[in-house]
Amino acid sequence: MNNITAKIGSFFEDLEFEKDEHRYNVGKQYLSSVSKLINSFHYPFQRDKISSDVAFRRNVEQKEVLAEWDATRDEACARGHRVHDFGEAYVWDRTLVPSCKQEEAVVKFWAEMPEHIVPVTMELKMYHKDFWYAGTADIILYNKKTDKFIIADYKTNKDLFKNFKNKKLKYPFAYLKDSPYNKYQLQLTFYQLLFQQTGFQVEDRKLIWLQRDGNYNMYSTEDFSSELKYYLINRN
């Protein structure tokens, strides 16, 4: 397993990540992130218009609605980072004590992991050497029975499936609802395209939805490799 981990790491060893700017580069070449690529598949959130409508319905000032939204976003972002950091560390140190219910869900997830599924690496930063984009996968797992890999990501959303007025994603995914779940399906497929450059095979892409009651839901996501390769080829 150590040899496999070393091979995976060495394949992407020339990738650099500027944490403050959340920016990837190889040498002097800056790369698009997976999150920016996914943004091209959905319409921008009409923050001003929708917040104005909400304020009118609630009979409050628009700035009050915007302040509530910003506070909710900031809290969710801080909590998500904290839980992800715990999840990354807990894999290698099972003595760590969770400080919230979603961290308890992390502990439960690993406690229920089958023995033939083992962690390989966490927070794997990868880039594509033809399509020039980059991203970071939370978890890479190895299936000892199949000799294949699983890419997994923790999610801490309150609602994975929320959708506004049945809005759809953009072409070529106009048949999919614009929801966090569907965007995450694309995210994991983008990671699969990155990881498979190493020569190893991916058998599944898992979303680990960490619940606020200490439980978790795990979803096997769809493989959109064909559509995303077509998009990347034409993008370049």
ZICORMO-V710250 format. One line per field, one symbol per residue. psi: psi as a letter, one per 30 degrees, with the letter a starting at -180 (. if undefined). burial: b if it has 9 or more other ideal C-beta (glycine too) atoms within 8 Angstrom, else e. A space follows every 50 residues. Layout:
psi->???
burial->???
This chain:
psi->eeeeeeeeefegfgkkkjeefhkkljbgjkkkleeeeeffglkkkieeee eeeeeeefhlkefeeeeeeeeeeeeeeeeeeeeeeeeeeeefjgfkkkfl eeeeeeeeeeegklffjkkellhjkllkfefhllljkekklkjfefhllk klkkkgkejfgkkjhgklllkghffkkjleeeeeeeeeeeeeeeeffffl kkfljkkjjjlggfllkkkklljgeeeeeeeeefe.
burial->eeebbebbbeebeebebbeeeeebbbeeeebebbeebbeebbeeeeeeeb bbebbeeeeeebebbbeebeeeeeebeebbebbbebbbbbbeeeeeebeb bbbbbbbbbbeeeeeebebbbbebbbbbeebbbbbbbbbbbbbeeeebbb bbbbbbeeebeebeeeebbbeebeebbbbbbbbbbbbbbbbbbbbbbeeb ebeebbbbbbbeebebebeebeebbebbbbbbeeee
